Amino acid sequence: MDEFRQRKAPIYEALLKYKSMRVVPFDVPGHKQGRGNPELREFLGERCLSVDVNAMKPLDNLGHPVSVIKEAEELAAEAFGAHHAFFIVNGTTQAVQAMIMSVCKRGDKIIMPRNVHKSAINALIICGAIPVYVNPGVNKKLGIPLGMSVEEVKKAIKQNPDAKAIFINNPTYYGVCSDLITIKKLAHEHNMVVLVDEAHGTHFYFGKDMPVSAMAAGADMAAVSMHKTGGSLSQSSFLLISNKMNRGHVRQIINLTQTTSGSYLLLSSLDISRRNLALDGKNIFAKATELADYAREEINKIGGYYAFSSELINCDSVFDFDRTKLSVHTREIGLAGVEVYDILRDDYDIQIEFGDIGNILAIISVGDRALALERLVSSLAEIKRRYLKDKKGMLDYEYINPEVVIPPQQAFYSEQHSVSIKASAGYTSGEFVMAYPPGIPILAPGERITEEIINYITYSKAKGSFLTGTEDMAIENIRIVEE
């Protein structure tokens, strides 16, 4: 990586030049640099709205970049060790969907773990690809899904030699990493494309002693959620590709769903953040890792909680662990993770990433401070003192193996009718049910509804999980496929 070149931020520099020109706007957006919306201007600031602009020749065009965006893409590709990098402003959801849609069409098989983000299954609904699920291992103590076992991947490849691609979560929400290099080798030996959802792995490219990144492992495509741990604005991401992929084709797929009014606020945030990480990423993520390790140690001293880390590594379904993830098991103090999540926010003004039925997750990244971590630790200690109770009667699993009855696209577009979730056992779901975050479906279109799933949904609601996905906003009814 050329450090001198990485000091450039072409989109940011072009916006500064545009601003200095004092251009009179007769184009969109209609707020005209904030003058047409004084409240918004006061809220966001004049400097922000003055560069909320439309695509124009000096600023290039996201759908067909030929100047400053093209240069920024090349710099990002160099920084991430990719053949090419696409700027994504529709969130990592779009990057994930572009990966799948670039290599799969209707009827094509794709091997993937079932604990994928809903964006991956949504891509199957859009393009009509058929999922071949490799069920992840489960840590029974923590109740969490793990990574993809190499043996399970081998089995899936043997049974589905015609699959077009293998899709891998790396890391999972909890910080678990799969053996990317071995899985990539297996896939390529069988002419399958390797797609990696690296939404939570931006720091793998820049930190020292991190799990291997997708591009370094030889993956063909990776969706990188720059806004999660890289410092850019929400909804901004990169899609990285290797030299085995057709850049023009991938851009055409992106342009099927990406906005034609790409936000220059998001684009410049990606440009600036890439520069920051390329120049100082090692120091930034060394600090984040140090803070997470410190917090883990202090939380484990409290007792009752278990802040887990690299000790889970088994060289297979937990091949490596992302130590910047502060994942904490809460069930031993008698509280579901989502209950701790709610108490932290409501009583202590601390907002963590998510809580599920057994764990909480705090994201530690470029913007965190030791003082804030100390406040989190002391709050967790006080929560234990105030709320400790017997864990009897608590559910002890987070992952349920699905029974796929029909492909997601077929189920989603089938004739359906609504029934009570409580009376839906045995039917085939026509829609999603998931807790958000993390956005991993409990139930997806085309899957059999079971009593176990119904009990999980009922329990999650009772504990305060924010459930989404159904047409019924109250999550009382579900649409089922008509037999």
C-alpha positions in Angstrom: 0.0 0.0 0.0 1.4 3.4 -1.1 1.1 5.6 2.0 1.7 8.8 0.0 -1.2 8.0 -2.3 -3.4 7.0 0.6 -3.2 10.6 1.9 -5.5 11.6 -0.9 -9.3 11.8 -0.5 -10.5 12.7 -4.0 -14.3 13.0 -3.3 -13.7 15.1 -0.1 -11.2 17.3 -2.0 -13.6 17.8 -4.9 -16.4 18.8 -2.5 -14.1 21.4 -0.8 -13.3 22.8 -4.2 -17.0 22.9 -5.2 -17.8 24.7 -2.0 -15.1 27.3 -2.5 -16.6 28.2 -5.9 -19.9 29.5 -4.4 -22.0 27.9 -7.1 -25.6 29.1 -7.5 -27.7 25.9 -7.5 -30.6 25.4 -9.9 -30.5 21.6 -9.5 -31.6 19.2 -6.8 -31.7 18.8 -3.8 -34.4 21.4 -3.4 -33.3 22.6 0.0 -30.6 24.7 -1.9 -27.7 24.3 0.5 -30.1 24.5 3.4 -31.7 27.9 2.6 -35.0 26.3 1.9 -35.2 24.4 5.2 -34.0 26.6 8.0 -34.8 24.0 10.8 -32.8 21.3 9.0 -30.0 23.8 8.4 -29.9 24.7 12.1 -30.0 21.0 13.1 -27.4 19.7 10.7 -25.3 22.8 10.2 -24.6 25.0 7.1 -21.4 23.2 6.3 -23.1 19.8 6.1 -26.0 21.0 3.9 -23.7 23.0 1.6 -22.2 19.7 0.4 -25.4 17.7 0.2 -25.3 18.0 -3.6 -26.3 16.2 -6.7 -24.0 14.4 -9.1 -22.4 16.8 -11.6 -19.3 16.7 -13.9 -16.8 18.0 -11.3 -18.1 15.6 -8.7 -18.4 12.5 -11.0 -21.3 10.0 -11.0 -21.6 7.0 -8.7 -23.4 4.9 -11.3 -20.7 5.4 -13.9 -17.6 6.9 -12.3 -14.9 8.4 -14.5 -13.0 10.9 -12.3 -13.0 11.6 -8.6 -15.2 8.7 -7.5 -13.2 6.4 -9.8 -10.0 7.6 -8.2 -11.5 7.1 -4.7 -12.5 3.6 -5.6 -9.0 2.8 -6.7 -7.5 4.1 -3.5 -10.1 2.1 -1.5 -9.2 -1.1 -3.4 -5.5 -0.6 -2.7 -6.2 0.1 1.0 -8.2 -3.1 1.3 -6.0 -5.3 -0.9 -8.8 -5.8 -3.4 -8.9 -5.8 -7.2 -11.6 -3.2 -7.1 -13.8 -1.4 -4.5 -17.3 -0.1 -5.1 -18.7 2.7 -3.0 -22.1 1.6 -1.6 -24.6 4.1 -0.2 -27.7 1.8 0.2 -26.1 0.1 3.2 -24.2 -3.2 3.4 -27.6 -4.8 2.7 -27.1 -3.7 -0.9 -23.5 -4.9 -1.0 -24.6 -8.4 0.3 -27.4 -8.6 -2.3 -25.1 -7.4 -5.1 -22.7 -10.2 -4.3 -25.4 -12.9 -4.5 -27.1 -11.4 -7.5 -23.8 -11.1 -9.4 -23.2 -14.9 -9.3 -26.6 -16.5 -8.9 -29.8 -16.5 -11.0 -33.1 -18.3 -10.6 -32.6 -21.9 -9.7 -28.9 -21.7 -8.9 -27.8 -23.2 -5.6 -25.8 -21.2 -3.1 -24.2 -22.8 0.0 -24.6 -20.6 3.1 -25.0 -20.8 6.9 -28.6 -20.3 8.1 -27.6 -17.6 10.6 -27.1 -15.1 7.8 -28.5 -11.5 7.9 -31.9 -11.1 6.4 -30.3 -9.2 3.4 -28.8 -12.5 2.2 -32.2 -14.3 2.2 -33.9 -11.3 0.7 -31.4 -11.6 -2.2 -32.6 -15.2 -2.7 -36.2 -13.9 -2.9 -35.2 -11.3 -5.5 -33.0 -13.5 -7.8 -34.6 -16.9 -7.1 -31.5 -18.8 -6.0 -31.9 -21.9 -3.9 -30.2 -21.9 -0.5 -28.2 -25.0 0.7 -27.9 -24.4 4.4 -24.9 -25.5 6.4 -26.2 -25.3 9.9 -23.6 -23.7 12.1 -22.3 -25.4 15.2 -23.9 -24.2 18.5 -22.1 -23.4 21.8 -24.6 -25.0 24.2 -23.4 -23.1 27.2 -23.8 -19.7 25.5 -26.6 -20.8 23.1 -25.0 -19.0 20.2 -24.5 -20.1 16.6 -20.8 -20.5 15.6 -19.0 -20.5 12.3 -19.1 -22.9 9.4 -17.4 -26.2 10.1 -15.0 -27.3 7.3 -16.5 -30.9 7.4 -20.0 -29.5 7.0 -18.9 -27.4 4.0 -17.2 -30.5 2.5 -20.5 -32.4 2.9 -22.5 -29.6 1.4 -20.2 -29.4 -1.6 -20.2 -33.2 -2.1 -24.0 -33.3 -2.0 -24.4 -30.1 -4.2 -21.5 -30.1 -6.7 -23.5 -27.8 -9.0 -23.7 -25.0 -6.4 -22.5 -21.7 -7.8 -21.2 -20.1 -4.7 -20.4 -20.4 -1.0 -21.5 -17.5 1.3 -19.8 -17.0 4.6 -20.4 -14.7 7.6 -17.1 -13.5 8.9 -17.1 -12.6 11.7 -20.5 -13.4 13.2 -22.3 -10.8 15.3 -20.7 -12.4 18.3 -17.1 -12.3 16.9 -16.8 -15.9 15.7 -14.7 -16.5 12.6 -14.7 -19.4 10.2 -11.7 -21.0 8.5 -11.9 -18.7 5.5 -8.7 -19.9 3.8 -9.6 -23.6 3.8 -13.2 -23.0 2.8 -12.0 -20.7 0.0 -9.7 -23.5 -1.2 -12.5 -26.1 -1.2 -14.8 -23.8 -3.0 -12.3 -22.9 -5.7 -11.4 -26.5 -6.2 -15.1 -27.1 -7.1 -15.4 -23.9 -9.3 -17.6 -22.1 -6.7 -17.4 -18.4 -6.0 -16.6 -17.3 -2.4 -18.7 -14.5 -1.1 -18.1 -13.1 2.4 -20.4 -11.0 4.5 -17.8 -9.0 6.3 -20.2 -6.4 7.7 -18.5 -6.5 11.1 -14.9 -7.0 9.8 -13.7 -3.6 8.5 -10.9 -3.6 11.1 -9.5 -7.0 9.9 -7.9 -5.1 7.0 -6.1 -2.5 9.1 -5.5 -3.8 12.6 -2.5 -5.9 13.8 -3.0 -9.5 14.9 -6.5 -9.6 13.6 -8.4 -12.6 12.0 -7.7 -12.9 8.3 -9.7 -10.6 6.1 -11.7 -11.9 3.1 -9.5 -10.4 0.5 -6.3 -11.7 2.2 -7.9 -15.1 2.3 -8.5 -15.1 -1.4 -12.3 -14.6 -1.4 -13.9 -13.4 -4.6 -16.2 -10.8 -3.1 -16.7 -9.2 0.3 -19.3 -6.8 1.7 -17.6 -4.5 4.2 -19.7 -2.3 6.5 -17.4 0.7 6.9 -19.9 2.6 9.1 -19.9 -0.1 11.7 -16.3 0.0 12.9 -14.5 2.1 10.3 -15.9 5.5 11.2 -18.0 6.5 8.2 -21.6 7.6 8.2 -24.5 5.1 8.7 -25.5 3.4 5.5 -22.1 3.6 3.8 -20.2 0.5 2.8 -17.7 -1.0 0.4 -18.1 -4.0 -1.9 -14.7 -5.5 -2.7 -14.0 -7.9 -5.5 -11.0 -10.0 -6.7 -9.6 -10.1 -10.2 -11.7 -13.2 -10.9 -14.8 -11.1 -11.0 -16.1 -9.0 -13.9 -16.0 -5.4 -12.6 -18.4 -4.1 -15.3 -21.0 -6.9 -14.6 -20.8 -6.3 -10.8 -21.4 -2.6 -11.4 -24.4 -3.3 -13.5 -25.9 -5.5 -10.8 -25.2 -2.7 -8.2 -26.9 -0.2 -10.4 -30.1 -2.4 -10.6 -30.9 -1.3 -7.0 -28.5 1.5 -6.0 -29.9 5.0 -5.9 -29.1 7.3 -8.8 -28.9 10.1 -6.3 -25.9 8.9 -4.3 -25.4 11.0 -1.2 -22.1 12.9 -1.2 -22.2 13.1 2.5 -22.0 9.3 2.6 -19.4 9.1 -0.3 -17.1 11.6 1.3 -17.4 9.9 4.7 -16.2 6.7 3.1 -13.4 8.5 1.4 -12.2 10.2 4.6 -12.6 7.1 6.7 -10.6 5.0 4.3 -7.8 7.5 4.4 -7.8 7.6 8.2 -7.7 3.8 8.5 -5.1 3.4 5.8 -2.8 5.9 7.5 -3.5 5.0 11.2 -5.5 1.8 11.3 -3.0 -0.2 13.3 -3.1 2.3 16.2 -6.8 2.8 16.0 -7.7 -0.8 16.2 -4.9 -1.7 18.7 -6.7 0.8 21.0 -10.1 -0.7 20.3 -8.8 -4.2 21.1 -7.1 -3.0 24.3 -10.3 -1.4 25.5 -12.4 -4.5 24.7 -9.9 -6.8 26.5 -9.9 -4.5 29.5 -13.7 -4.4 29.7 -13.9 -8.2 29.3 -11.5 -8.7 32.2 -13.4 -6.3 34.4 -16.8 -7.8 33.5 -15.7 -11.3 34.3 -14.4 -10.2 37.7 -18.0 -9.2 38.6 -19.1 -12.8 38.5 -22.3 -14.2 36.9 -21.6 -12.6 33.5 -19.3 -14.3 31.0 -17.6 -12.0 28.5 -16.2 -14.5 26.1 -13.3 -14.3 23.8 -10.4 -16.3 22.1 -10.7 -19.1 24.6 -13.7 -20.4 22.5 -11.3 -21.1 19.6 -11.5 -24.8 18.5 -9.8 -24.4 15.1 -13.0 -25.3 13.3 -16.4 -23.8 14.0 -14.6 -21.2 16.0 -11.5 -20.9 13.9 -10.6 -17.4 15.2 -12.3 -14.7 17.3 -12.6 -11.0 16.9 -11.5 -9.5 20.2 -13.0 -6.1 19.5 -16.4 -7.7 20.0 -17.5 -7.3 23.6 -20.0 -10.2 23.7 -21.4 -11.0 27.2 -23.5 -13.9 28.3 -26.1 -12.8 30.9 -28.3 -15.9 31.6 -26.4 -16.9 34.7 -27.7 -13.8 36.6 -31.3 -14.7 35.6 -31.7 -12.1 33.0 -32.1 -12.4 29.2 -29.6 -10.3 27.2 -32.5 -8.2 25.9 -33.5 -7.4 29.5 -30.0 -6.2 30.3 -30.0 -4.2 27.0 -33.2 -2.5 28.1 -32.1 -1.8 31.6 -28.8 -0.3 30.4 -30.6 2.1 28.1 -33.6 3.0 30.3 -31.8 3.2 33.7 -28.2 4.0 32.8 -28.4 5.9 29.5 -26.1 3.3 27.9 -27.0 2.1 24.4 -25.3 -1.1 23.4 -25.7 -2.9 20.0 -28.2 -5.6 20.9 -29.4 -8.0 23.4 -30.9 -11.4 22.5 -32.3 -14.1 24.9 -28.9 -14.9 26.4 -26.3 -12.4 25.5 -25.5 -8.7 24.9 -23.1 -7.1 22.5 -21.2 -3.8 22.8 -19.4 -2.7 19.7 -15.9 -1.3 20.4 -14.4 0.7 17.6 -12.6 3.9 16.5 -14.7 6.3 18.6 -14.7 4.6 22.1 -13.0 5.8 25.3 -11.8 4.1 28.5 -14.1 6.2 30.6 -17.2 5.0 28.7 -16.1 1.3 29.1 -15.7 1.9 32.9 -19.2 3.2 33.0 -20.5 0.2 31.2 -18.7 -2.2 33.6 -19.9 -0.4 36.7 -23.5 -0.4 35.4 -23.4 -4.1 34.7 -22.1 -4.7 38.3 -25.0 -2.7 39.7 -27.6 -4.5 37.4 -26.4 -7.8 38.8 -26.7 -6.5 42.4 -30.2 -5.1 41.8 -31.7 -7.8 39.6 -29.9 -11.1 40.3 -32.4 -14.0 40.3 -32.6 -17.7 39.6 -32.2 -18.6 35.9 -34.8 -21.4 36.2 -37.3 -21.4 33.3 -35.1 -19.4 30.9 -34.6 -20.6 27.3 -31.1 -21.8 26.7 -30.7 -21.6 22.9 -30.4 -18.9 20.2 -30.4 -21.0 17.1 -33.0 -23.4 15.7 -32.2 -25.7 12.7 -34.7 -24.8 10.0 -36.7 -27.2 7.8 -36.8 -25.7 4.4 -39.9 -26.8 2.6 -39.8 -24.6 -0.6 -37.4 -22.0 -1.9 -37.7 -18.5 -0.4 -38.8 -16.8 -3.7 -41.5 -19.4 -4.3 -42.8 -19.0 -0.8 -42.7 -15.2 -0.7 -44.7 -14.9 -4.0 -47.1 -17.8 -3.3 -50.8 -17.5 -2.5 -50.9 -16.9 1.3 -53.3 -16.2 4.1 -52.9 -15.1 7.7 -53.2 -17.2 10.8 -52.4 -16.7 14.5 -48.7 -17.4 15.2 -49.8 -19.5 18.2 -51.8 -21.7 15.8 -49.3 -21.9 12.9 -47.4 -25.0 13.8 -47.0 -27.3 10.8 -47.6 -24.7 8.2 -45.0 -23.2 5.8 -44.1 -19.6 6.5 -44.6 -17.0 3.7 -42.7 -14.3 5.5 -39.9 -13.5 8.0 -39.8 -13.3 11.8 -36.7 -11.9 13.3 -35.3 -9.9 16.2 -33.7 -6.7 15.1 -30.9 -6.2 15.7 -29.2 -8.6 14.8 -31.6 -9.2 11.9 -30.9 -12.9 11.7 -34.3 -14.6 10.9 -35.9 -16.9 13.4 -38.1 -17.9 10.5 -37.7 -17.2 6.8 -40.1 -17.7 3.9 -40.4 -21.3 2.8 -39.5 -22.8 6.3 -41.7 -25.1 8.4 -43.2 -23.4 11.5 -42.7 -25.6 14.6 -43.8 -25.5 18.2 -40.1 -24.8 19.1 -40.1 -21.7 16.8 -43.4 -20.5 18.2 -42.1 -20.9 21.8 -39.0 -19.0 20.8 -41.0 -16.1 19.3 -43.4 -16.0 22.3 -40.4 -16.0 24.8 -38.5 -13.3 22.8 -41.6 -11.0 22.8 -42.1 -11.6 26.5 -38.5 -10.6 27.2 -38.8 -7.4 25.2 -37.0 -8.3 21.9 -37.9 -6.0 19.0 -39.4 -8.4 16.5 -39.9 -7.5 12.9 -40.6 -9.1 9.5 -44.3 -9.9 9.5 -47.0 -8.0 7.7 -48.8 -7.8 11.1 -47.0 -5.0 12.9 -48.0 -6.5 16.3 -46.3 -9.8 15.4 -49.5 -11.7 16.5 -50.3 -13.3 13.1 -48.2 -14.7 10.3 -48.8 -15.3 6.6 -48.6 -18.9 5.6 -48.3 -20.6 2.2 -51.6 -22.1 1.0 -51.2 -25.8 0.6 
